Amino acid sequence: MRLLLLFFFLSLLFVLPVNATSRKTMLSGVHGDQRVMPKSCRACHRGMRMVIRNEEQTCLNCHGSPVKRQRMIAAGYLRDSGRLQLSNIESELRKPYNHPVLTVRGVHNKDEILPETIVNAARHSECVDCHEPHQVSAGRPLSGIPGKRVGNFTTDVTEEYQLCYKCHGNSANLPVDSSDKQLEFRPTNKSYHPIEAEGANAYVVSLKPPYVARKERPGDISIIKCTDCHGNDNTNGPKGPHGSIYRGLLVANYEMEDGRSESTYAYALCYRCHDRTSLLNDESFPYHSLHILGNRGKNLPGTSCFTCHDAHGSSSNPFLISFNPEVVEMNRDGKRQFKAQGVTTRHGSCALKCHGVEHEPKSY
């Protein structure tokens, strides 16, 4: 009899509307909207199974292929009332560059502390690392996600970059070829892309409207998001950094190797915000076109933006200057450095060696 009563009360919990005043539930987002999910909790928590393992498969029942979604509708767990705007996230996660939701399983722990404090902890990325299913809603994909733990307290994620820093900041288990992105975007750096604050340089001549270094008018964009560069390569597809056909999970192509021919495709990512004509006309740096296009007469190849710039930030140089040591060598004096002169990018000097050319230094 007691078991029957327990089952009865649990059943009430599962079917109770989210806005009911007689009982508060954990659900406050779209998953609690019975116009979308008539059976509420039972759509994800079947029977008495409250703890969900390999939760990506549960999520992809609705956010995966249309076939899976139709099965949920047929079973009465999902209602297609014209309110649904669901996309096939599973297909995005299968792209060449992705967050490893489908490939790393059984690692996530609901009590884990991020950024990671254990050096040899397995890297992973589960749906619930970036989305809180009980509170997520359309237009608020980060709602309910806890941020960085400070002592015994956990701050709420209010900005997108705060979520990204949980895994790509000062995690103890960062891969050897990765860096702390939080350090690179620090507003105290000499230069940085404006993720946390407007950029250090108030004069960026190559920016295309509506991008500006300093916001002055409505519609101006002076601060960007991680997902402006990292995300779906298909502009008509689902938003977010689930997967991309481009290396680095980028929204557009970005050639980082030396000696590649310049084109709108080669540096499509940069040209989303920076005017190609301005750069090739040397409006911001007298030798931009020479570096990007090369000099065929002297058999000098062009080089990538990546050779001289770190797209995240530079703690030591303005203008995102950070030389790629695989291409830029030290000169005969053992120097590989840039010095700016004045307040604009029009004057400076480089002491280095590149493509066999000594800069001891070369000034402009």
C-alpha positions as CSV (number, residue, x, y, z in Angstrom):
1,M,0.0,0.0,0.0
2,R,2.8,2.4,0.9
3,L,4.5,1.7,-2.5
4,L,1.3,2.5,-4.3
5,L,0.9,5.8,-2.4
6,L,4.6,6.6,-3.2
7,F,4.0,5.9,-6.9
8,F,0.8,8.0,-6.9
9,F,2.6,11.0,-5.5
10,L,5.5,10.7,-7.8
11,S,3.1,10.5,-10.7
12,L,1.6,13.7,-9.6
13,L,5.0,15.3,-9.6
14,F,5.7,14.2,-13.2
15,V,2.4,15.4,-14.6
16,L,2.0,18.6,-12.6
17,P,2.2,21.8,-14.8
18,V,5.2,24.0,-14.3
19,N,3.2,27.0,-13.3
20,A,1.2,25.2,-10.7
21,T,1.1,27.1,-7.4
22,S,0.4,24.0,-5.2
23,R,3.9,22.5,-5.9
24,K,7.2,23.8,-7.2
25,T,9.1,21.7,-9.6
26,M,12.6,21.9,-11.0
27,L,11.3,22.7,-14.4
28,S,11.2,26.3,-15.5
29,G,12.2,26.2,-19.1
30,V,10.8,24.9,-22.4
31,H,11.0,21.3,-21.3
32,G,8.4,22.0,-18.7
33,D,6.0,23.5,-21.2
34,Q,3.2,20.9,-21.6
35,R,2.2,22.4,-24.9
36,V,5.5,21.0,-26.2
37,M,6.1,18.1,-23.9
38,P,2.7,16.8,-22.7
39,K,4.2,14.2,-20.3
40,S,6.7,16.6,-18.9
41,C,9.4,14.8,-16.9
42,R,8.5,11.4,-18.3
43,A,9.7,12.4,-21.7
44,C,13.3,12.1,-20.4
45,H,12.9,10.1,-17.1
46,R,11.2,6.9,-18.1
47,G,9.6,4.9,-15.3
48,M,11.5,5.4,-12.1
49,R,14.9,6.0,-13.7
50,M,15.7,9.4,-12.4
51,V,19.5,9.4,-13.1
52,I,20.1,9.5,-16.9
53,R,23.3,8.0,-18.2
54,N,24.7,8.7,-21.7
55,E,22.2,11.6,-21.6
56,E,23.1,12.6,-25.2
57,Q,21.0,9.8,-26.5
58,T,18.0,11.1,-24.5
59,C,18.6,14.6,-25.8
60,L,18.9,13.4,-29.3
61,N,15.6,11.7,-29.2
62,C,14.2,15.2,-29.8
63,H,17.2,17.1,-31.0
64,G,18.5,14.4,-33.4
65,S,17.2,13.1,-36.6
66,P,13.6,13.7,-37.8
67,V,12.9,10.0,-37.6
68,K,13.7,10.0,-33.8
69,R,11.6,13.1,-33.4
70,Q,8.6,11.5,-35.0
71,R,8.9,8.5,-32.7
72,M,8.7,10.8,-29.7
73,I,5.7,12.5,-31.2
74,A,4.0,9.2,-31.9
75,A,4.6,8.1,-28.3
76,G,3.0,11.2,-27.0
77,Y,6.2,12.6,-25.4
78,L,6.5,15.5,-27.9
79,R,3.8,17.6,-29.4
80,D,4.2,19.2,-32.8
81,S,1.9,22.1,-32.4
82,G,3.7,24.5,-34.6
83,R,5.8,25.8,-31.7
84,L,8.7,23.5,-32.3
85,Q,11.9,24.8,-33.9
86,L,14.0,21.7,-33.3
87,S,17.1,21.0,-35.4
88,N,19.2,17.9,-36.0
89,I,22.1,18.6,-33.6
90,E,23.3,15.0,-34.0
91,S,24.3,15.7,-37.6
92,E,26.3,18.7,-36.4
93,L,28.1,16.6,-33.8
94,R,29.2,14.2,-36.6
95,K,31.0,16.9,-38.5
96,P,34.8,16.7,-38.8
97,Y,35.4,19.3,-36.0
98,N,33.0,19.1,-33.1
99,H,32.6,19.0,-29.4
100,P,33.1,15.3,-28.6
101,V,29.6,14.6,-27.3
102,L,29.2,11.4,-29.3
103,T,32.8,10.1,-29.0
104,V,33.6,10.5,-25.3
105,R,31.0,8.9,-23.0
106,G,30.7,7.8,-19.4
107,V,33.1,10.4,-18.1
108,H,30.8,13.3,-17.0
109,N,30.1,13.5,-13.3
110,K,27.2,15.7,-12.1
111,D,29.3,16.8,-9.1
112,E,32.5,17.6,-11.1
113,I,34.3,20.9,-10.5
114,L,35.1,23.0,-13.5
115,P,37.6,24.3,-14.4
116,E,39.1,20.9,-13.9
117,T,41.4,20.5,-10.9
118,I,42.7,17.0,-11.7
119,V,45.6,16.9,-14.2
120,N,44.8,13.5,-15.7
121,A,41.0,13.9,-15.7
122,A,39.6,12.8,-19.1
123,R,38.5,15.7,-21.3
124,H,34.8,15.5,-22.3
125,S,31.9,17.5,-23.4
126,E,28.3,16.4,-22.7
127,C,25.1,18.2,-23.5
128,V,24.6,19.0,-19.8
129,D,28.0,20.6,-19.5
130,C,26.6,23.5,-21.6
131,H,22.9,23.3,-21.1
132,E,20.7,22.9,-18.0
133,P,17.8,20.8,-19.4
134,H,15.4,21.9,-16.5
135,Q,15.9,25.6,-17.2
136,V,17.0,26.0,-20.8
137,S,14.6,27.8,-23.0
138,A,14.4,29.4,-26.5
139,G,16.7,32.4,-26.6
140,R,18.3,31.4,-23.3
141,P,20.5,28.4,-24.0
142,L,22.8,29.0,-21.0
143,S,20.1,29.5,-18.4
144,G,20.7,27.6,-15.2
145,I,24.3,26.7,-16.0
146,P,26.7,27.1,-13.0
147,G,29.9,29.0,-13.7
148,K,33.3,29.0,-12.1
149,R,33.6,27.7,-8.5
150,V,35.2,30.2,-6.1
151,G,35.9,28.6,-2.8
152,N,32.6,27.2,-1.5
153,F,30.5,29.3,-3.9
154,T,29.6,28.8,-7.6
155,T,28.9,31.9,-9.7
156,D,26.1,31.8,-12.3
157,V,27.0,32.0,-16.0
158,T,25.7,35.3,-17.3
159,E,28.0,35.6,-20.4
160,E,28.9,33.1,-23.0
161,Y,32.6,33.3,-22.5
162,Q,32.2,32.3,-18.8
163,L,30.9,29.0,-20.0
164,C,33.7,28.5,-22.5
165,Y,36.3,29.3,-19.8
166,K,35.1,26.4,-17.7
167,C,36.9,24.0,-20.1
168,H,39.1,26.2,-22.2
169,G,40.4,28.4,-19.3
170,N,42.7,27.3,-16.6
171,S,41.6,23.7,-16.5
172,A,44.4,21.5,-15.0
173,N,43.8,18.9,-17.8
174,L,44.3,21.2,-20.8
175,P,45.9,19.3,-23.7
176,V,49.6,20.1,-24.3
177,D,48.8,22.0,-27.5
178,S,46.1,24.1,-25.9
179,S,46.3,27.4,-24.0
180,D,44.4,29.2,-21.3
181,K,41.9,31.3,-23.4
182,Q,40.9,33.3,-20.3
183,L,44.5,34.6,-20.1
184,E,44.5,35.4,-23.8
185,F,41.3,37.5,-23.7
186,R,42.2,39.4,-20.5
187,P,41.3,43.1,-20.8
188,T,44.6,43.9,-19.1
189,N,46.5,42.4,-22.1
190,K,48.2,44.7,-24.6
191,S,45.7,43.5,-27.1
192,Y,42.8,41.1,-27.4
193,H,39.7,40.4,-29.4
194,P,36.8,42.1,-27.5
195,I,35.2,39.2,-25.8
196,E,35.1,40.5,-22.2
197,A,35.5,44.2,-23.0
198,E,36.0,46.6,-25.8
199,G,39.4,46.2,-27.4
200,A,42.6,47.9,-26.2
201,N,43.0,49.7,-29.5
202,A,40.5,52.5,-30.2
203,Y,41.6,52.8,-33.8
204,V,41.0,49.8,-36.1
205,V,40.7,51.1,-39.6
206,S,39.8,47.8,-41.3
207,L,36.6,47.0,-39.4
208,K,33.5,46.6,-41.5
209,P,30.2,48.1,-40.2
210,P,28.5,47.4,-37.8
211,Y,31.8,46.5,-36.1
212,V,33.6,49.3,-34.3
213,A,36.4,49.7,-31.8
214,R,34.2,51.9,-29.6
215,K,30.4,51.8,-29.5
216,E,29.0,55.2,-30.2
217,R,25.6,54.6,-31.9
218,P,22.8,52.1,-31.5
219,G,23.6,49.1,-33.7
220,D,27.3,49.4,-33.3
221,I,29.0,46.2,-32.3
222,S,32.2,46.6,-30.2
223,I,32.1,43.4,-28.2
224,I,31.8,40.0,-29.8
225,K,31.2,36.4,-28.6
226,C,33.2,33.2,-28.9
227,T,30.5,31.8,-31.1
228,D,31.0,34.7,-33.6
229,C,34.1,32.7,-34.7
230,H,33.4,29.2,-33.3
231,G,30.2,27.5,-34.4
232,N,28.2,26.1,-37.3
233,D,29.7,26.6,-40.7
234,N,26.1,26.5,-42.1
235,T,24.5,29.9,-41.4
236,N,21.1,28.3,-41.9
237,G,21.7,25.5,-39.5
238,P,21.4,25.3,-35.7
239,K,23.4,27.9,-33.8
240,G,26.2,27.1,-31.4
241,P,29.6,25.3,-31.4
242,H,28.3,21.8,-31.9
243,G,30.2,21.1,-35.1
244,S,31.8,22.5,-38.2
245,I,33.5,21.4,-41.4
246,Y,36.3,23.9,-40.6
247,R,39.3,23.2,-38.4
248,G,39.1,24.7,-35.0
249,L,35.3,24.4,-35.1
250,L,35.3,27.7,-36.9
251,V,32.3,29.3,-38.7
252,A,34.4,30.0,-41.8
253,N,37.7,28.9,-43.3
254,Y,41.0,30.2,-41.9
255,E,44.2,29.1,-43.5
256,M,47.0,29.0,-40.9
257,E,49.8,27.5,-42.9
258,D,52.6,29.5,-44.5
259,G,52.7,29.9,-48.3
260,R,49.0,29.7,-49.0
261,S,47.5,31.9,-51.8
262,E,45.4,34.7,-50.5
263,S,41.7,34.7,-51.4
264,T,38.3,35.5,-49.9
265,Y,38.0,31.8,-49.0
266,A,41.5,31.5,-47.5
267,Y,40.8,34.1,-44.8
268,A,37.0,34.0,-44.9
269,L,36.9,34.1,-41.1
270,C,38.9,37.3,-40.8
271,Y,37.0,38.9,-43.7
272,R,33.8,38.6,-41.9
273,C,34.7,41.6,-39.7
274,H,37.8,43.0,-41.4
275,D,37.5,44.6,-44.9
276,R,39.6,42.7,-47.4
277,T,40.1,45.8,-49.6
278,S,41.3,47.9,-46.7
279,L,43.9,45.3,-45.8
280,L,45.2,44.7,-49.3
281,N,45.4,48.5,-49.8
282,D,47.7,48.7,-46.8
283,E,45.4,51.1,-44.9
284,S,46.3,49.8,-41.5
285,F,49.9,48.5,-42.1
286,P,52.1,49.6,-45.0
287,Y,53.1,46.1,-45.9
288,H,50.0,44.1,-45.3
289,S,49.5,43.2,-49.0
290,L,53.2,42.2,-49.3
291,H,53.0,39.8,-46.4
292,I,49.6,38.3,-47.4
293,L,50.2,38.1,-51.2
294,G,54.0,37.6,-51.2
295,N,56.5,38.9,-53.8
296,R,56.6,36.7,-56.9
297,G,59.5,38.6,-58.3
298,K,61.7,37.7,-55.4
299,N,60.1,34.2,-55.1
300,L,58.7,35.1,-51.6
301,P,55.4,33.4,-50.8
302,G,52.6,35.0,-49.0
303,T,51.9,34.1,-45.4
304,S,48.9,33.6,-43.2
305,C,47.4,36.2,-40.8
306,F,48.2,33.5,-38.2
307,T,52.0,34.0,-38.8
308,C,51.9,37.4,-37.2
309,H,48.6,37.6,-35.2
310,D,47.1,35.6,-32.4
311,A,43.3,35.8,-32.9
312,H,42.6,35.6,-29.2
313,G,45.0,38.1,-27.7
314,S,48.6,39.1,-26.9
315,S,49.9,39.9,-23.4
316,S,53.1,41.5,-24.8
317,N,52.1,43.3,-28.0
318,P,49.4,45.6,-29.4
319,F,47.4,44.8,-32.5
320,L,47.3,41.0,-31.6
321,I,50.9,40.7,-32.7
322,S,52.2,37.2,-31.8
323,F,54.7,35.6,-34.1
324,N,54.3,31.9,-35.1
325,P,57.8,30.5,-34.3
326,E,57.3,27.8,-36.9
327,V,57.6,30.5,-39.6
328,V,59.2,33.5,-37.9
329,E,62.7,32.8,-36.7
330,M,65.0,34.8,-34.5
331,N,67.4,37.1,-36.3
332,R,71.1,36.9,-36.1
333,D,71.0,39.0,-32.9
334,G,68.7,36.4,-31.3
335,K,65.6,38.7,-31.5
336,R,62.0,38.0,-32.5
337,Q,60.1,41.0,-31.5
338,F,57.8,43.9,-32.5
339,K,57.9,47.4,-31.3
340,A,55.0,49.8,-32.0
341,Q,55.7,53.5,-32.5
342,G,52.9,56.0,-31.9
343,V,49.2,55.3,-31.3
344,T,48.3,53.8,-34.7
345,T,49.4,50.7,-36.6
346,R,51.1,52.8,-39.2
347,H,54.5,52.9,-37.5
348,G,56.7,50.4,-35.8
349,S,59.6,48.0,-36.3
350,C,60.3,44.2,-36.4
351,A,63.4,42.4,-35.3
352,L,63.2,38.9,-36.6
353,K,64.0,36.6,-39.6
354,C,61.2,35.5,-41.9
355,H,61.5,33.6,-45.2
356,G,65.2,34.1,-45.1
357,V,64.9,37.9,-44.8
358,E,66.7,39.5,-41.9
359,H,65.0,42.2,-40.0
360,E,67.7,43.9,-37.8
361,P,65.2,45.6,-37.3
362,K,63.1,46.8,-40.3
363,S,61.1,49.9,-39.5
364,Y,58.0,51.3,-41.2
